[in-house]
Amino acid sequence: AETELAIQNMAKFIESKLEIVMFPWLAYGHLIPFMNLSNELAKRGHNITFLLPQNAETRLQKLNLYPNLIKFHKLTIPHVDGLPYGAETTADVPGPMETLLATAFDELYDEIKSILQNLKPHFVFFDFAYWIPDLAKEIGGIKTLIYLLISPAALCNSPDKATFMTSTAAELVKPPPGYPSTTVVLHESEAKLLSFVYHEYGKGITFQERLDKALTRCDVIAAKTCREIEGIFCEYLANLLEKPVIYAGPVIPEPKKEQHELSNWLEKFEPGSVVFCAFGSQMILEKTQFQELVLGFELTELPFLLVVKTPQGTNSVEEALPEGFKQRVQEKGLILDCWVPQLEILRHKSVGCFVTHCGYGSMWESLVLCDCQLVLLPRPIDHIFTARLMGQHLKVGVEVEKDENDMFTKENLCKAVKCVMDKDSQIGCLVKENHRK
C-alpha cells in the first residue's frame, strides 16, 4: 500500500513542470537511453539538464528532439593514471580499464555538487554514481531516481561476496526465497560469471557495492520496462528493497523512415531471408568464438549481415576470418565493424532473423518494433537473465546452447537459426506466435 501511494504521489508530482538533472554512466549504452527518456520528459514540458562528457555531445545532439528544454552540460572527465589521455567513455577504453574510468567518474563529485547546488533541481536521474543520493540529501530538497537499464531479474540474483566465496555453484544459482520464476535463472556452469560483480569498479568499490548503494539509498527506482513483461520481477525488487519501482516503459524512439546505407544490399535478398547479427559496442569475442560465429552462419546457407567488433588478439575482422571464408560466402555475407542503424535494419523486409547478444536495449527494440525471429546468444551476466526472460519466460526466442565454459559451436548456432527460420519448425512457429502477442 505504501509503495502504491508513493507511485501515485510521484505521478502527481510529474504532472507539474519539473527541473531534472540527468547523470548517466559514461557509456553510450547508458547515455542514449537517458537521452531517449529525456525526450519523453521534455515532450511533457519538463526542463532537463543533461550532464555528459565533451566528446559525446555531437552524437547526442542529433538525438535531442527538444533543444529548447534539454540543455547539455559538458563535463571534463578527470585524468586518472593508467587511463588513456582523452578517454571519456567506455568506447575509448578496453574492458579491463573501465575501473579506471569509474574512478575518473567518481572524481566528478565536486563538479556535480556545484552543479546541483546552483540548479537545485527537483530530481536527479542517475545509475552508476552511487554517491548521488547522499549528495542530494546533503544539499536538500532534491529527490533521486535510479534508472535501471538491465532486467530487474538480474538485480534479484546477486549474492553478497562472502556468500559467493563460500558457496557451491548449485547454491549460487539457486533463486532467493520468494523469487517469482524457476526459469529466469542462471545455470550451474554460469555461476562463475557472477565473479565480475565483485571486481573493483572504481577506486575502493566493487561493481556490486556500487549498485547496492545506489539502489538502497535512492528515493525511487525506475525500470525501462512495463508491467506486462517484467511486473513480477519489479514487484519482487520493490518488496526486497522496500522502495517504489515505477515502470518507465521501453522508451524507444521511432525509427527513421528514410533509406540507409545498407538498404541496397538488403534489397538483393528475398523477404524474411536475411540473418542479422549485432553484438553492441561493448561485446568483443575471442578469435575462436568469432570463427565459430561466422562458420555457423555459413552452415545455415542463409544470407547474413554481421556487425561485430574486431576480435580479441587480432588487428581486424578481416584478419580473424577463417581461411577461404570470404571466397566461399562472397556476396551472401556482409561483415562490418562499424556503427549501423540497428532499428532500421531490424524493420527491413528482407531481415527474417535477429541473432542478439541480449543487451537490454536490443531486447526492447526486437520485441516492440520488429517481428523477425529471435536467436539469443548472451555473454555478460545481465544479458543471460535477459536471454532467459525472452527464451524461457516469454518464449519469444531460442537460446544457442553452450558448453560448461560458456562457449558455443558453429553447429549449435546453425541449429538455433534453422530452428526459428524453418517454416515447418514447431518451435519456430511457437516463438513467432508469442512474439506477435
C-alpha positions in Angstrom: 0.0 0.0 0.0 2.8 2.4 0.8 4.5 1.6 -2.5 1.3 2.3 -4.4 0.8 5.6 -2.5 4.4 6.6 -3.3 3.8 5.9 -7.0 0.6 7.9 -7.0 2.4 10.8 -5.3 5.1 10.6 -7.9 2.6 10.6 -10.8 1.0 13.8 -9.4 4.4 15.4 -8.9 5.4 14.6 -12.5 2.3 16.4 -13.8 3.8 19.7 -12.6 6.7 21.2 -14.6 10.0 19.8 -13.2 13.6 20.7 -13.3 15.5 17.4 -13.8 19.2 16.6 -14.0 20.3 13.5 -16.0 23.6 12.0 -14.9 24.2 8.7 -16.7 27.3 6.4 -16.7 29.9 7.1 -19.3 28.8 4.6 -21.9 26.7 5.1 -25.0 24.5 2.2 -23.8 23.6 4.4 -20.9 23.8 7.9 -22.4 21.5 7.1 -25.3 18.6 5.6 -23.2 18.9 8.5 -20.8 18.6 10.8 -23.9 15.5 9.0 -25.1 13.9 9.3 -21.6 14.8 13.0 -21.6 12.9 13.4 -24.9 9.9 11.8 -23.4 10.0 14.0 -20.3 10.6 17.2 -22.4 7.6 16.3 -24.5 5.6 16.7 -21.3 7.1 20.1 -20.7 9.8 19.3 -18.2 13.3 21.1 -18.2 16.3 18.8 -18.4 20.0 19.5 -17.7 21.9 16.6 -19.3 25.4 16.0 -17.9 27.7 14.3 -20.4 31.4 14.0 -21.4 32.5 16.5 -24.0 33.1 14.0 -26.9 29.6 12.6 -26.5 27.8 15.9 -27.3 28.0 15.6 -31.1 26.4 12.2 -31.2 23.7 13.0 -28.6 22.9 16.4 -30.1 21.4 14.5 -33.1 19.0 12.7 -30.7 17.9 15.8 -28.9 14.3 16.5 -30.1 13.6 19.3 -27.7 16.7 21.6 -27.6 14.7 24.4 -26.0 14.0 22.2 -23.0 17.0 19.8 -22.9 20.3 21.6 -22.3 23.6 19.8 -22.4 26.2 20.5 -19.7 29.6 19.2 -20.8 31.8 17.6 -18.1 35.6 17.5 -18.2 36.4 13.9 -17.3 39.4 14.0 -14.9 42.6 12.1 -16.0 43.5 9.1 -13.9 46.9 7.4 -14.0 46.7 4.5 -16.4 43.7 5.8 -18.4 44.5 6.9 -22.0 44.5 10.7 -22.4 41.2 11.9 -23.7 39.3 8.8 -22.7 35.8 9.8 -21.8 33.5 6.9 -22.4 33.8 3.1 -22.4 34.1 3.3 -26.2 37.5 4.8 -25.6 38.9 2.0 -23.3 39.2 -1.8 -23.3 37.0 -3.6 -20.7 39.7 -4.1 -18.0 40.3 -0.3 -18.0 36.6 0.5 -17.1 37.5 0.5 -13.5 39.9 3.5 -14.1 37.1 5.3 -16.0 34.8 4.6 -13.0 37.5 6.2 -10.8 37.5 9.3 -13.0 33.7 9.3 -13.0 33.6 9.4 -9.2 36.2 12.2 -9.2 33.5 14.4 -10.8 31.9 14.6 -7.3 32.9 18.2 -6.6 31.8 19.4 -10.0 28.4 17.7 -9.7 27.9 19.1 -6.2 28.5 22.6 -7.5 26.0 22.0 -10.4 23.3 20.7 -8.1 23.8 23.5 -5.6 23.3 26.0 -8.4 20.4 24.3 -10.2 18.5 23.0 -7.2 16.6 20.5 -9.4 13.5 18.6 -8.2 15.1 15.3 -9.4 18.4 13.7 -10.3 18.1 10.7 -12.6 21.3 8.5 -12.3 22.6 5.0 -12.4 26.3 4.2 -11.5 27.0 7.4 -9.5 26.2 5.7 -6.1 27.1 8.8 -4.2 24.3 10.9 -5.8 21.6 10.1 -3.1 23.8 11.2 -0.2 24.9 14.3 -2.1 21.3 15.2 -2.8 20.3 14.8 0.8 23.2 16.9 1.9 22.1 19.8 -0.4 18.5 19.2 0.5 15.2 19.4 -1.5 16.4 17.0 -4.3 14.9 13.6 -4.9 17.0 10.9 -6.6 15.8 8.2 -9.1 18.0 5.4 -10.3 17.1 4.4 -13.9 17.6 0.7 -14.5 18.9 -0.3 -17.9 19.1 -4.1 -17.1 16.4 -6.6 -16.4 15.2 -6.3 -12.7 15.6 -10.1 -12.6 19.4 -9.7 -12.7 19.3 -7.5 -9.6 17.4 -10.1 -7.6 20.0 -12.8 -8.1 23.3 -11.4 -6.8 24.5 -12.9 -3.5 27.0 -10.9 -1.4 30.7 -11.5 -1.8 31.0 -13.6 1.4 28.2 -15.9 0.1 29.8 -16.1 -3.3 33.2 -17.1 -1.9 31.8 -19.9 0.3 29.0 -21.4 -1.8 28.9 -24.2 -4.4 27.8 -23.4 -8.0 24.5 -25.1 -7.3 23.9 -22.9 -4.2 24.9 -19.7 -6.1 22.3 -20.2 -8.9 19.5 -21.2 -6.5 17.0 -18.4 -6.6 16.5 -16.4 -3.4 13.3 -17.1 -1.3 10.1 -15.8 -2.9 11.8 -15.2 -6.3 8.9 -15.4 -8.8 10.5 -17.6 -11.5 12.1 -21.0 -11.9 13.3 -20.3 -15.5 14.8 -16.8 -15.4 17.8 -18.1 -13.6 21.4 -19.0 -14.2 22.7 -22.5 -15.0 25.3 -24.1 -12.7 28.0 -23.7 -15.3 27.3 -19.9 -15.3 27.8 -19.4 -11.6 31.5 -18.4 -12.1 30.4 -15.5 -14.3 29.0 -13.8 -11.1 32.6 -13.1 -10.1 32.5 -10.0 -12.3 30.3 -8.1 -9.9 32.9 -8.5 -7.0 35.7 -6.9 -9.1 36.8 -3.4 -8.3 34.8 -0.9 -10.4 36.3 2.4 -9.4 38.7 3.1 -6.5 37.9 1.1 -3.4 34.5 -0.1 -4.6 33.2 -3.2 -6.4 30.6 -3.2 -9.1 28.1 -4.9 -6.7 28.7 -2.3 -4.0 28.2 0.5 -6.5 24.8 -0.9 -7.5 23.7 -1.9 -3.9 24.4 1.6 -2.6 22.6 3.3 -5.4 19.6 1.1 -5.1 19.3 1.2 -1.3 19.9 5.0 -1.0 17.9 6.4 -3.9 14.3 7.6 -3.4 12.7 5.8 -6.3 13.7 3.1 -8.8 12.5 3.4 -12.4 12.8 0.4 -14.7 13.0 0.6 -18.5 10.2 -2.0 -18.8 6.4 -2.5 -18.5 4.3 -4.4 -16.0 3.1 -6.9 -18.6 6.6 -8.1 -19.4 8.5 -7.9 -16.1 5.9 -6.9 -13.5 6.6 -10.0 -11.3 10.3 -9.1 -11.1 9.7 -5.4 -10.4 7.3 -6.2 -7.6 9.8 -8.7 -6.1 12.5 -6.0 -6.2 10.2 -3.4 -4.7 9.4 -5.7 -1.8 13.1 -6.7 -1.4 14.3 -3.1 -1.2 11.1 -1.7 0.4 11.1 1.0 -2.2 8.8 2.1 -5.1 9.6 0.7 -8.5 7.9 2.6 -11.3 7.6 1.5 -15.0 9.2 3.9 -17.5 8.2 1.7 -20.4 10.6 0.7 -23.2 11.2 4.3 -24.3 12.2 3.5 -27.8 12.5 6.3 -30.4 10.6 5.9 -33.7 12.9 4.5 -36.4 13.7 6.8 -39.3 11.7 6.2 -42.5 14.4 7.1 -45.0 16.7 4.7 -46.8 20.0 3.9 -45.1 23.4 2.9 -46.5 22.6 -0.9 -46.2 19.2 -0.8 -47.8 20.6 -1.6 -51.3 22.5 -4.6 -50.0 19.4 -6.0 -48.1 17.2 -5.4 -51.1 19.1 -8.1 -53.1 17.5 -10.9 -50.9 14.1 -12.4 -50.6 11.8 -11.1 -47.8 12.4 -12.6 -44.4 15.6 -14.5 -45.6 18.5 -12.5 -44.1 20.0 -13.3 -40.7 21.1 -10.1 -38.9 23.5 -10.3 -36.0 24.7 -7.4 -33.9 26.6 -7.6 -30.6 26.6 -3.9 -29.4 29.6 -1.7 -28.7 30.9 -3.5 -25.7 30.9 -7.2 -26.5 34.2 -8.4 -28.0 34.6 -12.1 -29.0 37.7 -14.2 -28.8 39.0 -15.1 -32.2 37.9 -18.8 -31.8 34.4 -17.8 -30.9 34.3 -15.3 -33.7 35.2 -18.0 -36.2 32.6 -20.3 -34.8 30.1 -17.5 -35.3 30.8 -16.8 -38.9 31.2 -20.5 -39.8 27.8 -21.1 -38.1 26.2 -18.5 -40.4 27.9 -20.2 -43.3 26.4 -23.5 -42.3 22.8 -22.1 -42.3 23.3 -21.3 -46.1 21.2 -18.2 -45.5 22.4 -14.6 -46.4 23.7 -12.8 -43.3 24.7 -9.4 -42.0 27.1 -9.4 -39.1 28.1 -6.3 -37.1 30.9 -7.1 -34.6 33.9 -5.6 -33.0 37.4 -6.7 -34.0 38.1 -10.0 -32.1 40.5 -10.1 -29.2 44.1 -10.6 -30.2 43.6 -9.6 -33.8 44.1 -6.3 -35.8 41.0 -6.5 -37.9 37.8 -8.5 -38.6 39.3 -9.5 -42.0 42.4 -10.9 -40.4 40.3 -13.0 -38.0 38.2 -14.7 -40.7 38.7 -18.5 -41.3 40.8 -19.4 -44.3 38.8 -19.3 -47.6 35.7 -17.9 -45.8 35.3 -14.8 -47.9 35.6 -16.6 -51.1 33.0 -19.2 -50.1 30.3 -16.8 -48.9 31.1 -13.9 -51.3 28.1 -11.6 -51.7 25.9 -13.7 -49.4 27.5 -12.5 -46.3 28.5 -9.0 -45.1 30.6 -8.4 -42.0 31.1 -4.9 -40.6 32.9 -3.5 -37.6 31.2 -0.1 -37.6 28.0 1.5 -36.2 24.9 0.6 -38.2 21.2 1.8 -37.9 20.0 -1.3 -36.0 16.4 -0.2 -35.7 16.0 0.5 -39.4 17.8 -2.8 -40.3 15.5 -4.8 -38.0 12.4 -3.4 -39.7 13.7 -4.1 -43.2 11.5 -6.6 -45.1 14.5 -8.8 -46.0 15.5 -9.4 -42.4 13.9 -12.6 -41.0 16.1 -13.4 -38.0 17.9 -11.4 -35.4 20.8 -13.0 -33.6 21.2 -10.8 -30.5 23.7 -10.6 -27.6 20.6 -9.8 -25.5 21.5 -6.3 -24.4 18.5 -4.8 -22.7 18.1 -2.1 -25.4 18.3 -4.6 -28.2 15.7 -6.8 -26.4 13.2 -4.0 -26.4 13.9 -3.0 -30.0 13.4 -6.6 -31.2 10.2 -7.1 -29.1 8.4 -3.8 -29.8 9.5 -2.7 -33.3 10.1 -5.8 -35.4 8.6 -9.2 -36.0 11.6 -11.2 -37.1 12.6 -14.4 -35.4 15.0 -14.1 -32.4 18.1 -16.2 -31.6 19.7 -15.5 -28.3 23.5 -15.5 -27.7 24.2 -13.8 -24.4 27.6 -13.3 -22.8 27.7 -10.9 -19.8 25.7 -12.0 -16.7 22.9 -9.4 -17.1 22.4 -10.4 -20.7 22.0 -14.0 -19.6 19.0 -13.0 -17.5 17.6 -11.1 -20.4 18.0 -14.2 -22.6 16.2 -16.4 -20.1 13.4 -13.8 -19.9 13.0 -13.9 -23.7 13.6 -17.6 -24.3 12.1 -19.3 -21.2 9.6 -16.9 -19.7 8.2 -15.1 -22.7 9.1 -17.9 -25.2 9.8 -15.4 -28.0 13.2 -16.7 -29.0 15.6 -19.6 -29.0 18.9 -19.5 -27.0 22.0 -21.0 -28.5 23.3 -24.0 -26.5 26.7 -23.5 -24.8 29.2 -25.8 -23.0 30.3 -25.6 -19.4 32.9 -23.0 -20.3 30.2 -20.6 -21.8 31.4 -21.4 -25.4 29.1 -22.1 -28.4 29.9 -24.1 -31.5 29.1 -23.3 -35.1 26.8 -26.4 -35.2 24.7 -25.1 -32.2 24.4 -21.6 -33.7 23.3 -23.1 -37.0 20.8 -25.3 -35.2 19.2 -22.4 -33.3 18.9 -20.3 -36.5 17.5 -23.2 -38.5 15.1 -23.9 -35.7 13.4 -20.5 -35.9 13.8 -20.0 -39.7 12.5 -23.4 -40.8 8.8 -22.8 -41.8 7.9 -26.3 -40.6 9.6 -26.0 -37.2 7.1 -26.2 -34.3 9.4 -24.2 -32.1 9.8 -21.6 -34.8 6.0 -21.2 -35.2 5.6 -21.0 -31.4 8.1 -18.2 -30.8 6.8 -16.3 -33.8 3.2 -16.5 -32.4 4.4 -15.4 -28.9 6.4 -12.6 -30.4 3.3 -11.2 -32.1 1.3 -11.1 -28.9 
